[in-house]
Each structure stands twice: as C-alpha cells, then as structure tokens.
Amino acid sequence: MNWDPTRPLIVQNDLSVLLETHHLEFEQVRRTLSRFAVLLKSPDHLHTYRITPLSLWNAAAAGMQIEEMLSFLQSYAKFGVPTHVMSSIRKYSKRYGLLRLENVGHELYLVSDDTVVLKEICGFNVLKCCLQDVRGERAIAISADHRGFIKQELIKLGYPVEDLAAYRRGEYMHISLLDAMDEVETPFQLRDYQKHAVDAFQRIGDGGGVGSGVLVLPCGAGKTVVGIAAMARCSCATLILTSNVTSVRQWKREILAKTGLSEADVGEYNGTCKDVRPITIATYQILTHRGKKEDEFSHMRLFNEREWGLIIYDEVHLLPAPVFRATANIQATRRLGLTATLIREDGREDDVFSLVGPKRYEMAWKELEAKGWIAKVACKEIRVPLSSYDQDRYGSAGARQQFRMAGENVAKLKVIDHLLQIHANEQILIIGQYIDQLKRIAAHTGASLISGGMAHDDREELYERFKTGSVSLLIVSKVANFAVDLPDAAVAIQVSGSYGSRQEEAQRLGRILRPKSSGANVAVFYSLISEDTKEQDFAIKRQLFLVEQGYQYRISSWKEDGQNLREEGQDEVQAHLRENVSAFAGFDS
C-alpha cells in the first residue's frame, strides 16, 4: 500500500506504535499519543508505545473521543492504520460507559443499554453473590455493600464501570479559600490549570456535583492547592491520606495558610499523634500498621471515625493494598486521587481506576515548564566506570549483589566532587538508595544526611536551613522522594536508586521542579550510572516515564582523569534511525 515517509508513526497490528524521536513534529505527536497509549521503550531513535484497554478507558474518562484518537493515528501513521487497530480502539473505548452504576430511589442498579452484555454479566460466577435481581432487560439491582467489589471484578473481565451513583454528603464543614480580598500576608488564587483540574473533578457525580477520580499533575505544580480547592468546593469533613509525616505537616501548613480554617479544625493522625478533627491528615503507614502479621489493621477504623464527605489520596500511585481493600467498602464517599504519575510498580493501575476513580485531568509537564510554572530541567546521565576494587568482585557476584555494587560504586565520589565544583553557588541535593553509601558521601563532603533514622524535627530544621540558604548541600535518602518542599533546590545528583522504578525517578526529579525565587528558573538532574552494569540496564526503565513527559537524557561518559565529561555523539544515532525507518518500507498494515 502507499506510504508517506515524512510521517513519524508506525502503527502495528499488535496495538504497538513506534514514534520517530527525531521527527520535526515529535513533541506535538508525543503529547497526543501519550494521552491514550503507554510508553514501553525509549531508545534514542524510536519510542515504542502500546495502546491498552486501560489507557483507552482513562483517555475516554478524561474526555478524549474515539474519532479524535483514530483521526490522529491516520494523520501521522507512515503506513496507515491496520484495520484490527481501528476496530480494537472502537471496541475498547466504547466499553467505558457501557456499564453504569446508577440510583433509582434508594436502590443501586447496574445499568446498560446493551442487553446482550448485561445478560453475559449475569452468567459470571464471581458476580453472582452481588447481583440481586434483574429489573427489566437493562438493569440489575445490586447491594450497595458490593459497589466496590463489582467494579473491581468487572474491570478484570474487561468491562469498566462508570460510577454515576450518588455519594454521601458527609458532615458539613464550611471551607473558604483566602484570596487577595482577604487581608492576609500571602494571598493566592488558583492558576488556570489548577482551576481546570478542580472543575474536571467537580463535573462528575451527584447530578453535576463532585464524585470521584484522579488528577494527574507534575511535581511542583501545586497538587496540594488543588486538593484544598476541591475541599472548599465540597465543603465537608475531609480525610487526607498521604505518604509521610513531612507531607502531613506540609498539608496542614497549606490548609491553615490558604483557608479560613483554624488549628482547631485540622488534626494529624500518625504514629505520635492521633487527633481526629473535621479535617484530618493521616499517613498510609499508620493505616497499615499492625503489631503482628496476623493482627487486624486497627487504624483502618479511621475511615469510620467521622461522616467523611471526601477522602483525598495524595500520591495515589503509592496506595497500599490494605487501603485498596478499605476503599472498596467506602464507595459512597467521594474520592479524589492526586499524583504526578499513574504508574504503579505493582501493576495495580486498574484498582486505582475502579476504586479511587479514572483519570479526570492531566497536565503535561513540558506545557507547565513552557509557561514558567515549573522549572526547566536538563536531565543528564553520567556513566561511570566501576572502580578497580569493584571490577574485581563484580563478575563473580550474583545479580542482586551486582546491582548494589554498581549503585555504591566508589568511583562516583570523583564525579560528585566535579559536579559540586561546577555548581558551587547553587542549592544541591544528593539523593540515593543505600544508607552506607550516603554516609560515605556525607563524610566525604561534610554535608548533613537526612534519612529515616533521623528525628522528624531534626529533618524539618535541616530543610528550613536549606530553604533559607544557610545550608546549600543536603544528602537525602528515599525519605525525601515525596512531599519535600524545597523550592530553591536547583541541582539533584542521583547516586543510586530502586532498580527500575519509574515513579521514583519522577519523584526525585520533582524535588527540583518548583519555580526558583532567584529568577533563573532552571535546574539540572544528574543520574550517576555505573557503566556496563546491571544499573545501566535498569536506568533505561527508570527513565521511561520522564522520557514520555518529554525529558531527554543527555548521556556522558566519565573519563578516568576526571577532567571532562565526554558526551555521546549523535551522528551514529541519526544513521541508525535512517536504517531502521527504511527497514519498515515493506510493512504490511
């Protein structure tokens, strides 16, 4: 068939899509494609995406139309779009909204205009416990207690449920946002994209009121502010679940600074303080804490401590399995998920979709960067040869030991010294996985180390000194991956990480994304990788999500003399691209 070599996409029959990275329209095409497809691989020349049922359902829930997807692919596909791909996109996209949960009076029904599908569902053994009786050809009465379970099971069977049933109003709580009209020292107003995010959440449920769903915004984009604005729209008692005590304190500070609420209205629920107030902020860790493995999760009772009208899941991609189970039982309570990435390393994205809610809004990282709302970041991977000591041991070690040796490669110390010299007048974070390695770096540089073993108040004091500029270098473990507000951090040096964790890479880059007060709204993210090791293999996977957001890693090799970093040439990449693209000339769609 005729083909157009000037187009950047190759759409394949297995629903994978290849995108040429050096095409003039790469950035525009990448942004649209990522709305309904998932990035799988990101070599320099061709990125590989996969269209999945879940990616299509999230796109549909966020408002993307079937014809918009098909028209896009047809406009940019080099060899056309295979018929199977067209039919699959239509088939799966139409399934979102095919089944709905609706109220008729006080009863809950599973409703569909497709009587064949509804009859098929009645035959699934796993659902018989929650299907009560058939009401005509298009509705099945179900128990309200099974609202979460039926959504979980149906999505596994390939049928996502659009939940339009009513939500409890919850305990009324007047929440007003402070703005420039209020005589306060730090007035604020929602940025355009923050307002759009809250509006997207508010359009769902209760006949136009607030329902459930996930808002996806980059680190540094003000997800906390969006959550507070959603609380104000709901005006009800709210339970906020977040990743750690630092985040709890940050939420409380922001709530008190940006609303008319007082200290008496806002409680903390964690390991040292269990104060349940109309607005309560808790950690995931305390909810999943139990003395022994066989003990009950006693703190899960927090879900029933008040008539919550809204539950906010901060960093929803970290939601632990026991909290999923509790969430399945509270589907009549409004739910808002906040995250920078829907990626879960355990593959439970479908549970987020069915139990917390589908994606309602997403803002591209690069779009916010272009508007100056987050810092411009250059990502640089520096490949460091193993030290001679590590080289002798590496070959005979097991896979897990090899990965750790590569991460703790002592040769990285010279690179750190070099980078600290280059960025001598900037605020720098050194981030790593292994405490022994971080202790060595702290001893070598004389900088303070923040880890899980440090008292929370001591951490806060160091963070504050970093903010004021009296400390310009901090060494942090994974405790700083989330919810650490250090707006002037301009350089991050990642010395080791958790295997191929894409979410961790994104969160660590997020530490330097906040706009800088100095005026130069730029930052640099370095990732030190041991060359020709397991760490280099995993680095490719770690970077996948950020590459999907439009960040490009410039790769350099560290020379033994320490005098320079040699950047990899691009001529070979361009030649490889031409060879690979021409190889598809005979592709049969």
C-alpha positions in Angstrom: 0.0 0.0 0.0 1.1 3.7 -0.4 3.1 5.1 2.4 4.3 8.5 3.5 7.9 8.5 4.7 7.5 12.0 6.1 5.1 10.9 8.9 6.5 9.9 12.3 4.3 6.9 13.4 4.4 3.2 12.6 1.2 1.6 13.9 1.4 -2.1 14.2 -1.2 -4.8 14.3 -0.5 -5.8 17.9 -1.5 -2.3 19.0 2.1 -1.1 19.5 3.0 2.3 18.0 6.6 3.3 17.1 7.4 7.0 17.1 10.5 8.6 15.5 12.1 10.8 18.0 14.0 13.0 15.5 10.9 14.0 13.6 10.2 17.7 13.4 6.7 17.2 15.0 7.9 14.7 17.6 6.9 16.8 20.6 3.4 17.5 19.4 2.8 13.9 18.4 4.3 12.5 21.6 1.9 14.7 23.7 -1.2 13.5 21.9 -0.1 9.8 21.7 0.6 9.6 25.4 -3.0 10.6 26.2 -4.2 7.1 25.1 -1.1 4.9 24.9 1.6 3.8 27.3 5.4 4.2 26.6 7.2 0.9 26.8 10.7 1.6 25.4 12.6 4.8 24.8 15.8 4.3 22.8 17.2 7.4 21.1 15.7 6.7 17.6 12.3 5.1 18.1 10.0 5.1 21.1 7.6 2.2 21.5 4.1 2.8 22.8 1.3 0.3 23.5 -2.4 1.0 23.2 -4.1 -0.9 26.1 -7.7 -1.2 27.2 -6.9 0.7 30.4 -5.1 3.5 28.6 -8.1 3.9 26.3 -10.6 3.9 29.3 -8.5 6.6 31.1 -8.5 8.7 27.9 -12.2 8.3 27.5 -12.9 9.2 31.1 -10.7 12.3 30.7 -12.9 13.4 27.7 -10.9 12.1 24.7 -13.2 11.0 21.8 -12.8 7.8 19.8 -12.7 9.8 16.5 -10.0 12.1 17.9 -7.7 9.1 18.5 -8.4 7.5 15.1 -8.0 10.7 13.2 -4.7 11.4 14.9 -3.3 8.0 14.1 -4.5 8.2 10.4 -2.9 11.7 10.1 0.5 10.6 11.4 0.9 6.9 10.5 3.6 6.3 7.9 1.9 3.1 6.6 -1.7 3.7 7.5 -3.6 2.2 10.5 -4.3 -1.5 10.4 -8.0 -2.4 10.4 -7.5 -4.5 13.6 -6.2 -1.5 15.4 -9.1 0.7 14.3 -11.6 -1.9 15.4 -9.8 -2.5 18.8 -9.8 1.2 19.7 -13.5 1.4 18.9 -14.3 -1.8 20.7 -12.5 -1.0 24.0 -13.2 2.7 24.1 -16.9 2.1 23.7 -16.8 -0.2 26.8 -16.3 2.8 29.0 -19.8 4.0 29.9 -21.4 0.8 28.5 -22.0 -0.3 32.1 -23.1 2.2 34.7 -23.9 2.2 38.4 -27.0 4.4 39.0 -29.5 5.1 41.7 -33.2 4.7 41.4 -34.6 6.0 44.7 -32.6 4.4 47.4 -31.7 1.3 45.4 -28.5 0.8 43.4 -28.5 -0.7 39.9 -26.0 -1.9 37.3 -27.4 -0.4 34.1 -26.6 -0.9 30.4 -28.3 -0.1 27.1 -26.7 -3.3 25.8 -29.0 -6.1 26.9 -26.6 -8.8 25.5 -23.7 -7.6 27.7 -25.9 -7.4 30.7 -27.1 -11.0 30.2 -23.5 -12.1 29.8 -22.6 -10.5 33.1 -25.3 -12.3 34.8 -23.5 -15.5 33.9 -20.2 -14.7 35.6 -20.0 -16.9 38.7 -17.8 -14.4 40.5 -20.6 -11.8 40.4 -23.5 -13.9 41.5 -23.0 -13.0 45.1 -23.7 -9.3 44.5 -26.3 -9.4 41.7 -29.7 -9.4 43.4 -32.4 -9.5 40.8 -33.0 -8.3 37.2 -35.3 -5.3 36.7 -36.3 -5.5 33.1 -33.7 -6.1 30.3 -31.4 -3.2 31.1 -30.9 -3.1 34.9 -29.8 -5.4 37.7 -30.2 -4.5 41.3 -27.1 -4.9 43.4 -26.3 -4.5 47.1 -24.7 -1.1 48.0 -22.1 -3.1 50.0 -20.8 -4.6 46.8 -20.3 -1.3 44.9 -16.5 -1.5 45.0 -16.3 -5.3 44.5 -18.4 -5.3 41.4 -16.2 -2.5 39.8 -13.0 -4.4 40.7 -14.3 -7.7 39.2 -15.8 -6.2 36.1 -12.7 -4.3 35.1 -10.8 -7.6 35.3 -13.3 -9.1 32.9 -12.8 -6.2 30.5 -15.8 -4.1 31.4 -15.0 -0.8 33.2 -18.0 0.6 35.2 -18.8 4.2 35.1 -20.0 5.0 38.6 -22.8 7.6 38.5 -24.4 6.6 41.8 -24.9 9.1 44.5 -22.4 9.9 47.2 -22.9 10.7 50.8 -22.9 14.4 51.5 -20.9 13.8 54.7 -20.6 16.1 57.7 -20.9 19.8 56.6 -17.8 21.9 57.0 -17.6 25.4 55.7 -14.3 25.9 54.0 -13.4 29.2 52.4 -10.3 29.9 50.3 -8.4 33.1 51.2 -7.6 35.4 48.3 -6.4 38.9 47.7 -9.7 40.3 49.0 -8.9 38.9 52.4 -6.4 40.9 54.4 -3.7 38.2 54.6 0.0 38.4 54.1 0.1 35.7 51.4 -3.0 35.9 49.2 -3.3 33.5 46.4 -5.5 32.5 43.5 -5.8 29.2 41.6 -3.7 29.1 38.4 -5.7 28.3 35.3 -4.7 24.7 35.1 -5.4 24.2 38.8 -8.9 25.6 38.3 -9.4 23.3 35.3 -8.4 20.3 37.3 -10.8 21.1 40.1 -13.6 21.8 37.5 -12.9 18.4 35.9 -13.3 16.7 39.2 -16.4 18.7 40.1 -18.3 17.8 36.9 -18.6 14.1 38.0 -21.3 12.6 40.1 -24.3 13.8 42.1 -26.1 15.2 39.0 -23.2 17.5 38.3 -21.7 17.6 41.8 -18.3 16.2 43.0 -17.7 12.5 42.6 -14.5 10.5 42.3 -11.4 10.5 40.1 -7.7 11.1 39.8 -6.0 14.4 38.8 -2.5 14.0 37.3 -0.2 17.0 37.8 3.6 17.2 37.7 5.6 17.5 40.9 5.8 21.2 41.9 2.6 22.0 40.1 0.6 22.6 43.3 -1.3 19.3 43.8 -1.9 20.3 47.5 -3.5 23.5 46.5 -5.8 21.6 44.0 -6.8 19.3 46.9 -7.6 22.2 49.1 -9.7 23.8 46.4 -11.6 20.6 46.0 -12.2 20.5 49.7 -13.6 24.0 49.5 -15.9 23.0 46.6 -17.2 20.1 48.7 -17.5 21.9 52.0 -17.5 18.8 54.1 -15.4 16.8 56.6 -12.3 15.5 54.8 -9.8 12.7 55.4 -6.5 13.3 53.7 -4.2 10.3 53.3 -0.6 11.0 52.4 2.9 9.4 52.2 4.7 10.5 55.3 4.8 12.8 58.4 6.6 15.5 56.4 3.7 15.6 54.0 1.2 15.7 56.8 2.8 18.8 58.2 3.0 20.4 54.7 -0.7 19.8 54.1 -1.6 21.3 57.5 0.6 24.4 56.8 -1.0 24.9 53.4 -4.6 24.4 54.7 -4.1 26.9 57.5 -2.4 29.4 55.2 -4.9 29.2 52.3 -8.3 28.7 54.0 -10.3 30.2 56.8 -9.9 27.1 58.9 -8.2 27.2 62.3 -5.9 24.9 64.2 -8.9 23.5 66.0 -10.3 22.3 62.7 -7.3 20.4 61.4 -6.0 17.2 63.1 -3.0 14.9 62.5 -3.2 11.1 62.7 0.2 9.4 62.7 2.5 7.3 64.9 2.8 10.0 67.6 -0.4 12.0 67.3 -4.0 10.6 66.8 -6.1 13.7 66.7 -9.4 13.3 64.6 -10.8 16.6 63.6 -13.2 17.7 60.8 -10.1 17.9 58.5 -7.8 15.0 59.4 -4.5 14.2 57.7 -3.1 10.7 58.1 -0.2 8.6 56.7 -0.6 5.4 54.7 1.9 3.9 57.1 -0.3 4.3 60.2 -3.3 2.9 58.4 -1.4 -0.3 57.5 0.4 -0.6 60.8 -0.2 -3.7 62.9 1.8 -5.3 65.7 2.0 -8.8 64.2 1.3 -10.2 60.8 -1.9 -11.9 62.0 -3.2 -8.8 63.7 -6.0 -6.6 62.4 -5.3 -3.3 60.8 -6.8 -1.5 63.8 -6.2 2.0 62.4 -8.5 1.4 59.4 -11.3 2.4 61.8 -10.3 6.0 60.9 -12.4 5.6 57.8 -15.4 5.4 60.1 -14.4 7.9 62.8 -16.5 10.7 61.2 -19.0 11.2 58.4 -16.3 12.0 55.9 -17.7 13.7 52.8 -14.4 13.5 50.9 -11.3 11.4 51.0 -8.2 12.7 49.3 -5.5 10.1 48.4 -2.3 12.1 48.0 0.4 10.3 45.9 -2.3 7.8 44.9 0.2 5.7 43.0 1.6 4.6 46.4 -1.7 3.4 47.8 -1.0 0.2 49.8 -3.1 -3.0 49.1 -4.9 -2.9 52.5 -6.1 0.6 51.8 -7.4 -0.6 48.5 -9.5 -3.1 50.4 -10.8 -0.5 52.8 -11.6 1.8 49.8 -13.7 -0.9 48.2 -16.0 -0.6 51.2 -16.5 3.2 51.1 -17.5 3.7 47.5 -20.4 6.0 48.6 -17.8 8.5 49.9 -16.3 11.0 47.4 -12.7 10.2 46.5 -10.0 12.3 44.9 -6.6 10.9 43.9 -3.7 13.2 43.4 -0.5 12.1 41.7 2.3 13.0 39.3 2.2 9.6 37.6 -0.4 6.9 37.4 2.4 4.3 37.1 2.4 1.6 39.9 5.3 -0.7 40.1 2.9 -3.5 41.3 0.7 -3.2 38.2 -2.5 -2.3 40.1 -3.4 0.7 38.0 -6.8 -1.0 37.3 -7.6 -0.9 41.0 -6.9 2.9 41.1 -9.2 3.3 38.2 -12.1 1.2 39.7 -11.8 2.1 43.4 -10.5 5.7 43.5 -11.6 6.7 40.1 -10.5 7.1 36.5 -8.2 9.9 35.3 -10.2 13.1 35.1 -7.5 15.6 34.2 -3.8 15.5 33.2 -1.4 18.4 32.6 1.7 17.8 30.5 5.0 18.5 32.4 6.5 20.3 29.4 3.5 22.5 29.0 3.8 23.8 32.5 7.6 24.2 32.0 6.9 26.3 28.9 4.6 28.6 30.9 7.1 29.0 33.7 5.0 27.3 36.4 7.7 24.7 36.9 11.5 24.9 36.4 13.2 24.0 33.1 15.2 20.9 33.9 18.2 19.4 31.9 18.5 15.6 32.6 22.0 14.2 32.3 23.1 10.6 32.8 26.7 10.2 33.6 28.2 6.7 33.0 31.0 6.0 35.5 33.4 3.0 35.1 33.4 0.7 38.1 36.3 1.3 40.4 39.1 -1.2 40.1 38.1 -2.7 43.5 34.5 -3.3 42.4 35.6 -4.6 39.0 37.4 -7.5 40.6 34.3 -8.5 42.6 31.5 -7.7 40.1 31.9 -10.6 37.7 31.6 -13.3 40.4 28.7 -11.8 42.3 25.0 -12.6 42.0 22.6 -10.4 40.1 21.3 -8.6 43.3 24.8 -8.1 44.6 25.9 -6.8 41.2 23.2 -4.1 41.2 24.1 -2.9 44.6 27.9 -2.9 43.8 27.1 -0.7 40.7 24.9 1.6 42.8 27.5 2.1 45.5 30.5 2.3 43.1 33.0 4.4 45.0 34.3 5.9 41.7 31.1 8.1 41.8 32.8 10.2 44.6 35.1 11.8 42.0 32.1 12.7 39.8 30.3 14.2 42.8 33.3 16.4 43.6 33.4 17.5 40.0 29.7 18.4 39.9 29.9 20.2 43.3 32.7 22.3 41.9 30.6 23.2 38.8 27.6 24.1 40.9 29.4 25.7 43.8 26.9 28.6 44.2 23.7 26.6 43.9 21.4 24.6 46.2 22.2 20.9 45.7 20.5 17.7 46.7 22.4 14.3 46.6 19.8 11.5 46.6 20.5 7.8 47.0 19.1 4.4 47.9 21.8 2.9 50.2 22.4 4.4 53.7 26.1 3.2 53.9 26.8 4.9 50.6 25.1 8.1 51.7 27.1 8.1 54.9 30.3 7.8 53.0 29.3 10.8 50.8 28.3 12.8 53.9 31.7 12.1 55.5 33.5 12.9 52.2 31.6 16.2 51.6 31.0 17.3 55.2 27.3 17.7 54.4 24.4 16.6 56.6 22.5 13.4 55.8 18.7 13.1 56.2 17.4 9.5 56.5 14.6 7.6 58.0 16.5 7.2 61.3 16.6 11.0 61.9 14.0 12.6 64.2 11.3 14.4 62.3 12.0 17.7 64.0 15.7 17.5 63.1 14.8 16.8 59.5 12.5 19.9 59.4 15.3 22.0 60.9 17.7 21.0 58.1 15.0 21.5 55.4 14.4 25.0 56.8 18.1 25.9 56.8 18.3 24.7 53.2 15.4 26.9 52.3 17.0 30.0 53.9 20.3 29.3 52.2 22.4 28.7 55.3 22.9 25.1 54.1 23.5 24.7 50.4 24.0 20.9 50.2 21.9 18.2 51.6 22.3 14.4 51.3 18.9 12.6 51.4 17.7 9.0 51.3 14.4 7.9 49.9 12.5 9.7 52.7 12.9 12.8 50.6 11.3 11.2 47.5 7.9 12.6 48.3 6.4 15.9 49.6 9.5 17.8 50.5 9.0 21.4 49.6 12.5 22.8 48.7 11.7 25.4 46.1 15.3 26.7 45.6 16.9 23.3 45.1 18.4 23.7 41.6 20.6 20.6 41.3 19.9 17.0 42.1 22.5 14.3 41.9 21.1 10.8 42.0 23.8 8.3 43.0 21.6 5.1 43.3 18.0 4.0 43.0 15.4 1.3 43.4 16.0 -1.0 40.4 13.8 0.2 37.5 11.3 2.3 39.5 9.9 4.9 37.1 7.8 6.6 39.8 10.9 7.1 41.9 12.8 8.7 39.1 9.9 11.1 38.5 9.6 11.9 42.2 13.3 12.6 42.5 13.3 14.9 39.6 10.3 16.6 41.2 12.5 17.8 44.1 13.9 20.4 41.8 10.9 21.3 39.7 9.5 24.1 41.8 9.9 27.6 40.4 13.1 29.4 41.6 13.0 32.6 43.5 16.4 33.6 42.1 14.9 34.4 38.7 16.8 31.8 36.6 14.0 29.2 36.5 16.3 26.3 35.5 17.6 23.2 37.2 19.8 20.1 36.5 19.1 16.5 37.3 22.2 14.2 37.2 21.9 10.4 37.4 25.2 8.7 38.1 25.2 5.2 36.5 27.9 2.6 36.6 28.9 1.8 33.0 28.2 -1.7 31.5 26.5 -3.0 34.6 23.0 -4.0 35.8 22.5 -0.5 36.9 22.8 0.8 33.4 20.2 -1.7 32.2 17.7 -0.7 34.9 18.4 3.1 34.3 16.7 2.7 30.9 13.5 1.6 32.5 13.7 4.1 35.3 13.8 7.0 32.9 10.9 5.8 30.8 8.1 7.9 32.4 10.2 11.1 32.3 11.0 10.5 28.6 7.3 10.1 28.0 6.8 13.5 29.5 9.3 15.0 27.0 12.5 15.0 29.1 15.6 13.9 27.2 18.6 12.4 29.0 22.0 13.6 27.6 24.4 10.8 28.1 28.0 11.5 29.0 30.9 9.2 30.0 33.2 10.0 32.9 36.9 10.0 32.0 39.3 8.4 34.4 41.4 11.6 34.7 38.3 13.4 35.9 39.0 16.4 33.7 36.0 16.2 31.4 32.7 14.5 30.6 32.6 13.2 27.0 29.1 13.4 25.5 27.9 10.6 23.3 27.8 11.7 19.6 24.5 11.9 17.7 25.7 11.0 14.2 25.6 7.3 14.9 22.0 7.7 16.3 20.9 9.5 13.2 22.4 6.8 10.9 20.7 4.1 13.0 17.4 5.9 12.7 17.6 6.1 8.9 18.4 2.4 8.7 15.6 1.3 11.0 12.9 3.5 9.4 13.8 2.3 5.9 13.5 -1.3 7.1 9.8 -0.7 7.6 9.2 0.3 4.0 7.7 -3.1 3.3 5.5 -3.1 6.4 2.1 -4.6 5.7 -0.8 -3.0 7.5 
